[in-house]
Amino acid sequence: MTRTEHTICRACHAQCGLLVEIDDGKPGKIVGDKNNPVYHGYSCIKGRELGSYHSLASRLLTSMKRGPDGDYTPIASDKAIDEIATRVDTLVREHGPRSVAAYIGTHGFNNFPATAFTQAFLDAIGSPMLFTSVTIDQPGKAISTALLGPWLAGLPTVDECDTLMLVGSNPIVSMNGGLGPNPARRLHQMKKRGLRLIVIDPRETDVARHADIHLQGRPGEDPAIMAAMIRVILAEALYDKDFVARETVNLDRLAAAVDPFTPEVAAARAHVPADQIVEAARLFATGTRGGLNCGTGPNMSGHGNLTEYLGKVLLTLGGYWLRAGDQIANPGVLIERPPAIAGTPGPLPAWGFGEKMRVKNLTDTLAGLPTAALADEILLDGTGQVKALFVVGGNPMLAWPDQLKAFEAMKSLELLVCIDPQMSATGRLAHYVIAPKLPFEFSSTTALMEMLASVGSGWGYPKPYAQYTPALIDPPAGSDVMEEWEFFFGLCQRMGRRMSVAPLSILDKEKAAEMATPLDMSRKPTADEVWEMVLKGSPVPFAEVREKARQGHVFERPPLRVAPRPDDWQGRLDLGNDVMMAELDEIAASRPATDGFDFRLISRRLNDVLNSCWHDHEPLLRRWRYNPAFMNPDDMARWELAPGDVIEIESARAAILGVVEAAPDVKAGCISMPHAWGRNPGEEGDPLDGGSNTGRLTSTDQDFDP
């Protein structure tokens, strides 16, 4: 018998609303839910194939253990947890809690309980060593917010904006960062009503084709372009003088730092017309309500923190933050938002607190511990050396920078445990691979997407929307799979450790810690009980969301208006942070990088594939079975290359092979390749089958932010 169920896509962070046919306990046809009040029927091929992953031949239906000969054999999950618990106990006893670390990747965040219980496990053993993908692809967002100071009221939704700037962000493909849910539809609607769009990107991306101004700059020169825009805005007095005078400090320091960046200087550095920079500055500064988002590209480039910081400076000069009396479009459903006050507490510590790394004088940051330092923490002998690593929803071997160092690090671990539905590149180096349930086999909510609203313009939901989905099917008969939270609960249970789960619905970490729920370690909680813990204190109780939001629901919340700050409020936004201005001074005193290489490598996404996920699933490979080296045809002609030619791409660190593909949208002098492809060192094969890993070209021994 076939039934149709509402559910949430978990192929990426967008969490679109779907309809799935369930036939005899197995997922069948999947389409976007046209009646969903936020997504309006949108789905992509990754989501429409979500059911197919459940029955792929490569799916692990039982956990695997590596033997002395390197081969893997099935192991019952209970036995695996027993053995892992014994080994963790020994490591903690002999080397201390810091010897055990965890890494949460993209899909770890997609499952809120997985994130919460990973943290709870580390807390239970006393380890501070939690690393995530955030410090690889978006660290500048949290760090720049701290350096400027968070504006508590936040920004208008993109639906409310008449002006928008996207820097290295292509939300039509990435599904996040700048446009909100169903980005192509929303962009079409926004352009119809007159949106003025500025894009800074070395590619003419999907979203850049709709831009009023596209600054197709040289990679790494975003700070120069943005500094020149700020200079124009200040010189022509286009900024919101009342707001800047009332709510900011250090305007003079900012003006001095951007003074060397005339439009002509920035144009020469970035290879864009000077008059286009001036036009973009005037356009952005003269809007009524504006938004700005920096994407993965600039965050993974040099000066990522500075680029994000200058973006927030531009928003501040425009006076685009919500003011007293403004209504907040989404008061929150599953995530508690900051106090609705038109003010800032002022700059916050961005780094220099918490756990200190043993390398490069790095510390904890507001974005988390620096993942780029974890391989060194594993390889460096001595007190505090990381001996065990738990990987949750990630694939470090294809996702981390400096793949060669990561490879040595993974091989040197005394215990590597991956929770992964396939034998990933990292899994092939693990001592244990724990087989998890797949999306339709466990319950979920849209809490992650809602949480992302704190990131900036075009993230999260523009209205108080949420959806809940129960588990729709049972795992395959005879399988031995579990949710990530079940694994960590079982691990602590075996080790005699008590767990307390802090709610992720509360963004204030101190408050969340105070609200943590202690677990009864004698009884495994139910899935609903886990969600109650993880969403404790949410603006709308989880039980109400579970009852009302099976299809996706916009909740009627009391109107929330921004309150004025008290007259004696001391906090101000810092337009001239010392560290950021010093970095800008260094750029002004330097020439664009001339390191002897003819090209700059830039990142991109392929629409059919998310990172390293399911590269063996044929429908996702309908366009590409590898990550092409996209090049401008003029560069191809200069180097006498044709589509399909295999080239060697060399950096100061290493070399990989790339398969050339013509792409007029790529700026001359650039090679654009998707990340998270390829294989482990020593396993390289035909680049036409599986591609190459761009992370191998990078080094974590130089050019790192604090």
C-alpha positions as CSV (number, residue, x, y, z in Angstrom):
1,M,0.0,0.0,0.0
2,T,1.3,3.5,-1.0
3,R,1.0,6.5,1.3
4,T,2.2,10.1,0.8
5,E,4.0,11.8,3.7
6,H,5.2,15.3,4.4
7,T,8.8,15.5,5.3
8,I,11.9,17.7,5.5
9,C,14.8,17.3,3.1
10,R,18.1,16.7,4.8
11,A,20.3,16.7,1.7
12,C,21.7,20.1,2.8
13,H,21.1,22.9,5.3
14,A,18.1,24.4,3.3
15,Q,15.7,21.8,4.8
16,C,13.1,22.2,2.0
17,G,9.6,20.8,2.5
18,L,9.0,17.6,0.5
19,L,6.4,15.0,-0.2
20,V,7.5,11.4,-0.3
21,E,5.6,8.3,-1.4
22,I,6.1,5.3,1.0
23,D,5.4,2.0,-0.7
24,D,5.7,-1.2,1.4
25,G,8.0,0.5,3.9
26,K,10.3,2.0,1.3
27,P,10.6,5.5,0.0
28,G,9.6,6.1,-3.6
29,K,8.9,9.2,-5.6
30,I,9.9,12.5,-3.9
31,V,8.7,16.0,-5.0
32,G,8.7,19.4,-3.5
33,D,5.6,20.3,-1.5
34,K,3.7,22.9,-3.5
35,N,1.6,23.8,-0.5
36,N,4.5,24.5,1.8
37,P,4.1,28.1,2.9
38,V,7.8,28.9,2.6
39,Y,9.4,26.6,-0.1
40,H,6.4,26.6,-2.5
41,G,7.2,23.3,-4.0
42,Y,11.0,23.7,-4.5
43,S,13.2,20.7,-4.6
44,C,16.6,19.8,-6.2
45,I,17.9,16.5,-7.5
46,K,19.8,15.9,-4.2
47,G,16.5,16.1,-2.3
48,R,14.5,14.1,-4.8
49,E,17.1,11.3,-4.6
50,L,17.1,11.3,-0.8
51,G,15.1,8.0,-0.7
52,S,17.4,6.3,-3.1
53,Y,20.3,6.6,-0.7
54,H,18.5,4.2,1.7
55,S,18.9,1.3,-0.7
56,L,22.3,2.1,-2.3
57,A,24.6,-0.9,-2.5
58,S,27.3,1.1,-0.8
59,R,25.2,2.0,2.2
60,L,26.5,0.4,5.4
61,L,23.8,-1.6,7.2
62,T,26.1,-2.6,10.0
63,S,29.2,-1.1,11.7
64,M,32.7,-2.0,10.5
65,K,35.9,-2.7,12.3
66,R,39.4,-2.6,10.8
67,G,41.5,-5.6,11.5
68,P,45.3,-5.9,11.9
69,D,45.6,-6.6,8.1
70,G,43.7,-3.4,7.3
71,D,40.6,-5.2,6.1
72,Y,37.2,-4.3,7.5
73,T,34.7,-6.8,8.9
74,P,31.2,-6.2,10.2
75,I,30.8,-5.8,14.0
76,A,27.7,-5.6,16.0
77,S,27.0,-2.0,17.2
78,D,26.9,-3.0,20.9
79,K,30.2,-4.8,20.6
80,A,31.7,-1.8,18.8
81,I,30.5,0.6,21.5
82,D,31.9,-1.7,24.2
83,E,35.4,-1.8,22.5
84,I,35.4,1.9,21.8
85,A,34.4,2.8,25.4
86,T,37.3,0.7,26.7
87,R,39.8,2.4,24.4
88,V,38.5,5.9,25.3
89,D,38.6,5.1,29.0
90,T,42.3,4.0,28.6
91,L,43.3,7.1,26.6
92,V,41.6,9.5,29.1
93,R,43.3,7.8,32.0
94,E,46.7,7.7,30.4
95,H,46.8,11.0,28.4
96,G,44.0,13.1,29.9
97,P,40.6,14.2,28.4
98,R,42.2,16.5,25.9
99,S,43.5,13.5,24.0
100,V,40.0,12.8,22.7
101,A,38.6,15.2,20.1
102,A,35.5,15.3,17.8
103,Y,34.8,16.9,14.4
104,I,31.3,17.7,13.3
105,G,30.9,18.2,9.5
106,T,28.1,19.4,7.4
107,H,25.7,16.5,8.0
108,G,26.4,16.5,11.7
109,F,24.8,19.9,11.9
110,N,21.9,18.7,9.8
111,N,20.9,16.5,12.6
112,F,20.5,18.6,15.8
113,P,20.6,15.8,18.3
114,A,23.9,14.6,16.7
115,T,25.5,18.0,17.4
116,A,24.1,18.2,20.9
117,F,25.1,14.7,22.0
118,T,28.6,15.0,20.5
119,Q,29.1,18.1,22.7
120,A,27.6,16.3,25.7
121,F,29.9,13.3,25.2
122,L,33.0,15.6,25.2
123,D,31.7,17.4,28.3
124,A,31.1,14.1,30.0
125,I,34.7,13.1,29.7
126,G,36.0,16.6,30.3
127,S,37.4,17.3,26.8
128,P,37.3,20.8,25.3
129,M,38.3,19.5,21.9
130,L,35.3,20.0,19.6
131,F,36.1,21.1,16.0
132,T,33.6,21.8,13.2
133,S,33.4,22.6,9.5
134,V,32.4,26.2,10.5
135,T,36.1,27.2,10.9
136,I,36.8,26.0,7.4
137,D,34.1,27.6,5.3
138,Q,32.5,30.4,7.3
139,P,34.7,31.5,10.3
140,G,34.6,35.2,9.4
141,K,30.9,35.5,10.1
142,A,31.2,35.0,13.9
143,I,34.6,36.7,14.2
144,S,33.6,39.8,12.3
145,T,30.4,40.1,14.3
146,A,32.5,40.1,17.5
147,L,35.0,42.6,16.2
148,L,32.3,45.1,15.1
149,G,29.9,44.3,17.9
150,P,26.6,42.4,17.4
151,W,23.6,44.6,16.6
152,L,21.0,42.9,18.8
153,A,17.9,43.8,16.6
154,G,19.5,42.3,13.6
155,L,18.9,43.0,9.9
156,P,15.7,43.2,7.8
157,T,14.8,40.1,5.9
158,V,15.8,40.1,2.2
159,D,12.1,40.4,1.4
160,E,12.2,43.8,3.0
161,C,15.4,45.0,1.2
162,D,15.6,47.1,-1.9
163,T,19.4,46.8,-2.1
164,L,21.5,43.6,-1.7
165,M,25.2,42.9,-2.1
166,L,26.5,39.3,-2.4
167,V,30.3,38.7,-2.1
168,G,31.4,35.3,-3.3
169,S,28.0,33.9,-2.7
170,N,25.8,32.0,-5.2
171,P,22.7,31.1,-3.3
172,I,20.8,29.8,-6.3
173,V,23.2,26.8,-6.2
174,S,24.3,26.8,-2.5
175,M,20.6,27.3,-1.3
176,N,21.8,29.5,1.5
177,G,23.3,32.9,2.1
178,G,21.6,35.9,0.7
179,L,18.2,35.0,-0.7
180,G,16.5,32.7,1.8
181,P,14.4,29.6,1.0
182,N,13.6,28.8,-2.7
183,P,16.3,31.4,-3.8
184,A,15.6,31.5,-7.5
185,R,11.9,32.2,-7.0
186,R,12.6,34.8,-4.4
187,L,15.2,36.5,-6.5
188,H,12.7,36.7,-9.4
189,Q,10.1,38.2,-7.2
190,M,12.6,40.7,-5.7
191,K,13.9,41.8,-9.0
192,K,10.3,42.3,-10.2
193,R,9.7,44.8,-7.4
194,G,12.9,46.6,-8.1
195,L,15.7,45.0,-6.1
196,R,19.1,46.6,-6.8
197,L,21.7,43.8,-6.8
198,I,25.5,44.1,-6.6
199,V,27.7,41.0,-6.9
200,I,31.4,40.7,-6.2
201,D,32.7,37.4,-7.6
202,P,35.4,36.3,-10.0
203,R,32.8,34.1,-11.7
204,E,29.7,35.2,-13.5
205,T,27.7,33.0,-11.3
206,D,24.0,32.1,-11.6
207,V,23.1,35.0,-9.3
208,A,25.6,37.4,-10.9
209,R,23.7,37.1,-14.2
210,H,20.8,39.0,-12.4
211,A,23.0,41.7,-11.0
212,D,22.7,45.4,-11.7
213,I,26.5,45.6,-11.1
214,H,28.9,42.6,-11.2
215,L,32.4,43.4,-10.0
216,Q,34.3,40.4,-11.4
217,G,37.3,41.0,-9.4
218,R,40.6,39.1,-9.0
219,P,40.4,36.5,-6.2
220,G,41.7,37.7,-2.9
221,E,41.0,41.4,-3.7
222,D,37.6,41.6,-2.1
223,P,39.0,43.8,0.8
224,A,40.5,46.2,-1.7
225,I,37.2,46.6,-3.6
226,M,35.1,47.0,-0.4
227,A,37.6,49.4,1.1
228,A,37.4,51.5,-2.1
229,M,33.6,51.5,-1.9
230,I,33.8,52.6,1.8
231,R,36.2,55.4,0.7
232,V,33.7,56.6,-1.9
233,I,30.8,56.5,0.6
234,L,32.7,58.5,3.1
235,A,34.1,61.0,0.6
236,E,30.7,61.7,-0.9
237,A,29.0,61.7,2.5
238,L,26.6,59.0,1.4
239,Y,26.5,57.3,4.8
240,D,23.8,57.6,7.4
241,K,25.3,60.4,9.4
242,D,22.9,60.3,12.3
243,F,23.1,56.5,12.8
244,V,26.9,56.5,12.5
245,A,27.3,59.4,14.9
246,R,24.9,57.9,17.5
247,E,25.8,54.2,17.3
248,T,29.5,53.9,16.2
249,V,33.0,54.7,17.2
250,N,36.3,55.0,15.3
251,L,35.0,56.4,12.0
252,D,38.2,58.4,11.7
253,R,40.4,55.3,12.0
254,L,38.3,53.6,9.3
255,A,38.6,56.7,7.0
256,A,42.4,56.7,7.4
257,A,42.7,53.0,6.7
258,V,40.6,53.1,3.5
259,D,42.1,56.4,2.2
260,P,44.9,54.6,0.2
261,F,42.2,52.6,-1.6
262,T,41.1,55.0,-4.3
263,P,38.9,53.5,-6.9
264,E,41.8,53.5,-9.3
265,V,44.1,51.7,-6.9
266,A,41.5,49.0,-6.1
267,A,40.7,48.7,-9.8
268,A,44.3,48.1,-10.6
269,R,44.6,45.4,-7.9
270,A,41.3,43.7,-8.7
271,H,41.2,44.1,-12.4
272,V,37.8,45.8,-12.5
273,P,36.8,49.2,-13.9
274,A,37.2,52.1,-11.3
275,D,34.0,53.7,-12.4
276,Q,32.2,50.4,-11.6
277,I,33.5,50.5,-8.0
278,V,32.2,54.0,-7.7
279,E,28.8,53.1,-9.1
280,A,28.5,50.1,-6.8
281,A,29.3,52.2,-3.8
282,R,26.7,54.8,-4.7
283,L,24.1,52.2,-5.4
284,F,24.7,50.3,-2.1
285,A,24.7,53.4,0.0
286,T,21.5,55.0,-1.3
287,G,19.1,52.2,-0.6
288,T,16.2,52.4,1.9
289,R,16.9,48.9,3.4
290,G,19.9,46.9,2.5
291,G,21.5,43.5,3.0
292,L,24.9,41.9,2.4
293,N,26.2,38.4,2.5
294,C,29.7,37.0,2.1
295,G,29.8,33.4,1.0
296,T,32.2,30.4,1.3
297,G,34.5,31.8,-1.4
298,P,35.8,34.9,0.5
299,N,35.8,33.0,3.8
300,M,38.1,30.3,2.3
301,S,40.2,33.0,0.7
302,G,42.9,35.2,2.2
303,H,41.7,37.9,4.5
304,G,38.4,36.2,5.1
305,N,37.8,37.8,8.4
306,L,38.5,41.2,7.0
307,T,36.1,40.8,4.1
308,E,33.3,39.8,6.4
309,Y,34.2,42.7,8.7
310,L,34.1,45.3,5.9
311,G,30.8,43.9,4.8
312,K,29.4,44.7,8.2
313,V,31.0,48.1,8.0
314,L,29.1,48.8,4.8
315,L,25.9,47.7,6.4
316,T,26.5,50.1,9.3
317,L,27.4,53.0,7.1
318,G,24.1,52.4,5.2
319,G,22.3,52.4,8.5
320,Y,20.7,49.2,7.4
321,W,20.3,47.6,10.9
322,L,16.8,47.4,12.3
323,R,15.9,50.5,14.4
324,A,13.6,51.1,17.4
325,G,10.0,50.6,16.4
326,D,10.7,48.3,13.5
327,Q,8.9,45.0,13.5
328,I,10.9,41.8,13.5
329,A,9.6,39.6,10.8
330,N,10.4,36.3,12.5
331,P,10.2,36.4,16.4
332,G,11.4,32.8,16.4
333,V,9.8,29.4,16.7
334,L,12.4,26.8,17.6
335,I,15.4,29.2,18.2
336,E,15.4,32.0,20.8
337,R,16.5,35.2,19.1
338,P,18.7,37.9,20.8
339,P,16.9,40.7,22.7
340,A,15.1,42.9,20.3
341,I,17.0,46.1,21.2
342,A,18.3,48.7,18.8
343,G,21.8,48.6,20.2
344,T,25.0,46.7,20.6
345,P,26.9,45.6,23.7
346,G,30.0,46.6,21.8
347,P,32.8,44.5,20.5
348,L,33.3,41.0,22.0
349,P,36.4,38.8,22.3
350,A,36.7,37.0,19.0
351,W,39.6,34.8,20.0
352,G,42.2,34.5,22.7
353,F,40.0,32.7,25.2
354,G,39.2,29.1,26.1
355,E,41.4,26.2,24.9
356,K,44.8,27.1,23.5
357,M,46.2,25.2,20.6
358,R,49.8,23.9,20.9
359,V,50.6,25.3,17.4
360,K,50.7,28.7,15.8
361,N,49.5,30.4,19.0
362,L,45.9,29.7,18.0
363,T,43.0,29.6,20.5
364,D,39.3,29.0,20.7
365,T,37.3,31.6,18.7
366,L,33.7,32.6,18.5
367,A,33.6,30.4,15.4
368,G,35.0,27.5,17.4
369,L,38.3,25.8,17.7
370,P,40.4,26.1,14.4
371,T,39.9,22.9,12.5
372,A,43.0,23.7,10.4
373,A,45.1,23.2,13.5
374,L,43.7,19.8,14.4
375,A,46.0,17.8,12.2
376,D,49.0,19.4,13.9
377,E,47.4,18.7,17.3
378,I,47.3,15.0,16.3
379,L,50.8,14.9,14.9
380,L,52.7,16.9,17.5
381,D,54.0,14.7,20.3
382,G,53.8,15.8,23.9
383,T,51.3,16.6,26.6
384,G,47.9,17.3,25.2
385,Q,48.4,15.4,22.0
386,V,45.1,14.3,20.4
387,K,45.1,10.5,20.3
388,A,41.4,9.8,19.4
389,L,39.1,11.5,16.9
390,F,35.3,11.0,16.5
391,V,34.0,12.2,13.1
392,V,30.3,13.0,12.9
393,G,28.7,13.7,9.6
394,G,32.0,14.8,8.0
395,N,34.8,13.6,5.8
396,P,38.1,15.3,6.8
397,M,40.2,13.6,4.2
398,L,38.3,15.4,1.4
399,A,37.1,18.5,3.3
400,W,40.0,19.7,5.4
401,P,42.8,21.9,4.0
402,D,46.2,20.4,3.5
403,Q,45.1,16.9,2.6
404,L,48.7,15.5,2.8
405,K,49.0,16.5,6.5
406,A,45.5,15.4,7.3
407,F,46.4,12.0,5.8
408,E,49.4,11.6,8.1
409,A,47.3,12.7,11.0
410,M,44.5,10.2,10.4
411,K,46.9,7.4,10.0
412,S,48.7,8.2,13.3
413,L,45.6,8.2,15.5
414,E,45.3,5.5,18.1
415,L,41.5,5.6,17.7
416,L,39.6,7.0,14.7
417,V,35.8,6.5,14.7
418,C,33.6,7.7,11.9
419,I,29.8,7.8,12.0
420,D,29.1,7.5,8.3
421,P,26.6,5.6,6.0
422,Q,29.4,4.8,3.6
423,M,33.1,3.9,3.7
424,S,34.2,7.4,3.0
425,A,37.8,8.4,2.3
426,T,38.2,9.1,6.0
427,G,36.3,5.9,6.9
428,R,38.9,3.9,5.0
429,L,41.4,5.0,7.6
430,A,39.2,4.5,10.6
431,H,39.4,1.9,13.2
432,Y,35.6,1.8,13.4
433,V,32.9,3.0,11.1
434,I,29.5,3.2,12.8
435,A,26.5,2.8,10.5
436,P,23.9,5.4,11.1
437,K,20.2,5.7,10.3
438,L,19.4,7.7,7.2
439,P,16.9,10.7,7.1
440,F,13.6,8.9,6.6
441,E,14.4,6.6,9.5
442,F,14.5,9.3,12.2
443,S,12.6,12.4,13.2
444,S,13.7,15.9,12.5
445,T,12.8,19.6,12.6
446,T,13.8,22.8,10.7
447,A,15.7,24.1,13.7
448,L,19.0,24.3,11.9
449,M,17.7,26.5,9.1
450,E,16.0,28.8,11.6
451,M,19.3,29.0,13.6
452,L,21.1,30.2,10.5
453,A,19.2,33.5,10.7
454,S,21.8,34.7,13.2
455,V,24.4,34.5,10.4
456,G,23.2,37.5,8.4
457,S,21.2,38.6,5.4
458,G,19.2,36.0,3.6
459,W,19.7,33.2,6.1
460,G,17.0,31.5,8.0
461,Y,13.3,32.1,7.6
462,P,11.6,35.4,6.7
463,K,8.6,34.4,8.9
464,P,7.9,32.3,12.0
465,Y,7.9,29.0,10.1
466,A,8.8,25.5,11.3
467,Q,8.3,21.9,10.3
468,Y,8.5,18.6,12.1
469,T,8.8,15.1,10.6
470,P,8.6,11.8,12.4
471,A,10.5,8.7,11.3
472,L,8.7,7.6,8.2
473,I,10.1,4.1,7.7
474,D,12.0,1.5,9.7
475,P,15.6,0.7,8.9
476,P,16.1,-2.3,6.5
477,A,15.3,-5.7,8.0
478,G,18.4,-7.3,9.5
479,S,20.3,-4.0,9.7
480,D,22.1,-2.7,12.7
481,V,22.0,1.1,12.5
482,M,21.5,3.8,15.0
483,E,21.3,7.6,15.3
484,E,24.4,9.5,16.3
485,W,22.9,10.5,19.7
486,E,22.2,6.8,20.5
487,F,25.9,6.0,19.8
488,F,27.2,8.7,22.2
489,F,24.6,7.8,24.8
490,G,25.7,4.2,24.7
491,L,29.3,5.2,24.9
492,C,28.9,7.3,28.0
493,Q,26.7,4.6,29.5
494,R,29.4,2.0,29.1
495,M,32.0,4.4,30.5
496,G,29.9,5.2,33.5
497,R,29.8,8.9,32.6
498,R,26.9,11.1,33.2
499,M,25.6,13.2,30.3
500,S,23.8,16.6,30.3
501,V,22.4,17.9,27.1
502,A,22.4,21.7,26.6
503,P,19.6,23.0,24.3
504,L,20.7,24.2,20.9
505,S,17.5,26.4,20.8
506,I,19.3,28.8,23.1
507,L,22.1,30.7,21.4
508,D,23.6,32.2,24.6
509,K,26.0,29.4,25.6
510,E,26.1,30.3,29.3
511,K,22.3,30.3,29.5
512,A,22.1,27.0,27.5
513,A,24.6,25.4,29.9
514,E,22.4,26.4,32.8
515,M,19.4,24.9,31.1
516,A,21.1,21.5,30.3
517,T,19.1,18.4,30.9
518,P,20.8,15.6,32.9
519,L,20.1,12.2,31.5
520,D,19.0,9.1,33.3
521,M,21.9,6.9,32.2
522,S,20.0,3.7,33.1
523,R,17.3,4.3,30.4
524,K,17.8,5.4,26.8
525,P,15.5,8.3,26.1
526,T,13.0,8.2,23.2
527,A,13.5,10.3,20.1
528,D,10.8,12.8,21.2
529,E,12.4,13.1,24.6
530,V,15.7,13.9,22.9
531,W,14.1,16.6,20.8
532,E,12.5,18.1,24.0
533,M,16.0,18.4,25.5
534,V,17.6,19.8,22.4
535,L,14.9,22.4,21.9
536,K,14.2,23.2,25.5
537,G,13.2,26.8,26.0
538,S,12.3,27.3,22.3
539,P,9.9,30.2,21.7
540,V,7.2,27.7,20.6
541,P,7.4,24.5,22.6
542,F,8.5,21.4,20.7
543,A,5.3,19.6,21.5
544,E,3.3,22.3,19.8
545,V,5.5,22.2,16.7
546,R,5.3,18.5,16.5
547,E,1.5,18.7,16.6
548,K,1.0,21.6,14.2
549,A,3.9,21.6,11.7
550,R,3.9,18.2,10.0
551,Q,3.4,20.0,6.7
552,G,5.3,23.0,7.6
553,H,3.5,25.8,9.4
554,V,3.7,29.6,9.9
555,F,2.9,30.2,13.5
556,E,1.0,33.2,14.8
557,R,3.3,34.9,17.1
558,P,2.7,38.1,19.0
559,P,4.3,41.1,17.0
560,L,7.8,41.8,18.2
561,R,9.0,45.4,17.8
562,V,12.5,46.6,18.3
563,A,12.9,48.5,21.6
564,P,15.2,51.6,21.9
565,R,18.3,51.2,23.9
566,P,18.4,52.9,27.2
567,D,20.0,56.4,27.2
568,D,22.9,55.2,29.4
569,W,23.7,52.3,27.1
570,Q,27.4,52.2,26.6
571,G,27.9,49.8,23.6
572,R,28.8,51.1,20.2
573,L,29.7,49.4,16.9
574,D,33.4,49.6,16.2
575,L,34.1,50.8,12.6
576,G,37.8,50.8,13.1
577,N,38.8,47.6,15.0
578,D,42.6,47.7,15.5
579,V,43.3,44.3,14.2
580,M,41.2,44.8,11.1
581,M,42.6,48.2,10.3
582,A,46.1,46.9,10.8
583,E,45.4,44.2,8.3
584,L,43.9,46.7,5.9
585,D,47.1,48.8,6.3
586,E,49.2,45.8,5.4
587,I,47.2,45.2,2.2
588,A,47.6,48.9,1.3
589,A,51.3,48.7,1.7
590,S,51.6,45.5,-0.4
591,R,51.2,44.6,-4.0
592,P,48.8,42.0,-5.2
593,A,50.3,38.5,-4.7
594,T,52.9,37.7,-7.4
595,D,54.2,34.3,-6.3
596,G,55.2,33.0,-9.7
597,F,52.0,31.2,-10.4
598,D,49.9,32.0,-13.5
599,F,46.5,31.2,-12.1
600,R,44.4,31.5,-8.9
601,L,42.3,28.5,-7.9
602,I,38.8,29.4,-6.7
603,S,36.1,27.2,-5.2
604,R,32.6,26.5,-6.6
605,R,29.7,24.0,-6.1
606,L,28.1,21.7,-8.6
607,N,24.3,21.8,-8.4
608,D,23.9,18.0,-8.3
609,V,26.3,17.2,-5.5
610,L,26.9,18.4,-2.0
611,N,30.6,18.3,-1.0
612,S,31.8,14.6,-0.8
613,C,28.3,13.0,-0.4
614,W,27.1,10.1,-2.5
615,H,29.6,10.4,-5.3
616,D,28.7,6.9,-6.3
617,H,25.0,7.6,-7.0
618,E,24.4,7.7,-10.7
619,P,21.6,10.2,-10.9
620,L,23.8,12.8,-9.1
621,L,26.6,12.1,-11.7
622,R,24.4,12.9,-14.7
623,R,26.5,15.9,-15.6
624,W,29.9,15.3,-13.9
625,R,31.6,12.2,-12.6
626,Y,34.5,14.4,-11.4
627,N,35.3,18.0,-10.5
628,P,36.3,19.7,-13.7
629,A,38.9,22.4,-13.9
630,F,36.8,25.2,-15.3
631,M,38.8,27.7,-17.3
632,N,38.2,30.8,-19.3
633,P,38.4,30.0,-23.1
634,D,40.9,32.8,-23.6
635,D,43.3,31.1,-21.1
636,M,42.6,27.8,-22.8
637,A,43.6,29.2,-26.2
638,R,46.7,30.8,-24.7
639,W,47.8,27.4,-23.3
640,E,46.6,25.5,-26.3
641,L,44.1,23.4,-24.2
642,A,40.9,21.8,-25.3
643,P,37.9,20.5,-23.2
644,G,38.8,17.1,-21.7
645,D,42.6,17.7,-21.6
646,V,44.2,16.6,-18.4
647,I,46.4,19.2,-16.8
648,E,48.7,19.3,-13.8
649,I,47.7,22.0,-11.3
650,E,50.6,22.8,-9.0
651,S,50.9,24.9,-5.8
652,A,53.8,25.5,-3.5
653,R,52.5,22.5,-1.5
654,A,51.6,19.8,-4.0
655,A,50.1,19.0,-7.4
656,I,46.9,17.4,-8.6
657,L,45.4,16.5,-12.0
658,G,42.5,18.5,-13.4
659,V,40.2,17.9,-16.4
660,V,39.8,21.1,-18.4
661,E,36.3,22.4,-19.1
662,A,35.6,25.7,-20.9
663,A,33.7,28.2,-18.8
664,P,33.3,31.8,-20.2
665,D,31.9,32.8,-16.8
666,V,35.3,32.3,-15.1
667,K,37.6,35.3,-14.9
668,A,40.7,35.0,-17.0
669,G,43.6,33.9,-14.8
670,C,41.4,31.7,-12.6
671,I,40.7,28.0,-12.4
672,S,37.5,27.1,-10.8
673,M,37.1,23.7,-9.2
674,P,34.6,22.1,-6.8
675,H,35.9,21.1,-3.5
676,A,35.6,17.8,-1.5
677,W,36.3,15.5,-4.5
678,G,39.2,13.1,-5.1
679,R,40.7,10.2,-3.1
680,N,43.2,9.6,-0.4
681,P,46.9,10.0,-1.2
682,G,48.1,6.8,-2.9
683,E,44.6,5.9,-4.1
684,E,44.6,8.3,-7.0
685,G,43.1,7.0,-10.2
686,D,41.6,8.3,-13.4
687,P,40.7,12.0,-12.8
688,L,37.7,11.5,-15.0
689,D,36.4,9.1,-12.4
690,G,36.2,10.8,-9.0
691,G,38.2,13.9,-9.7
692,S,41.0,15.4,-7.6
693,N,41.2,16.9,-4.1
694,T,41.8,20.7,-4.2
695,G,42.6,20.6,-0.5
696,R,45.8,18.9,-1.3
697,L,47.1,22.1,-2.8
698,T,46.8,24.1,0.4
699,S,49.2,24.3,3.3
700,T,48.2,25.0,6.9
701,D,51.7,26.1,7.8
702,Q,51.3,29.7,6.6
703,D,48.8,32.4,5.9
704,F,46.4,31.7,8.7
705,D,44.1,34.1,10.6
706,P,44.2,34.4,14.4
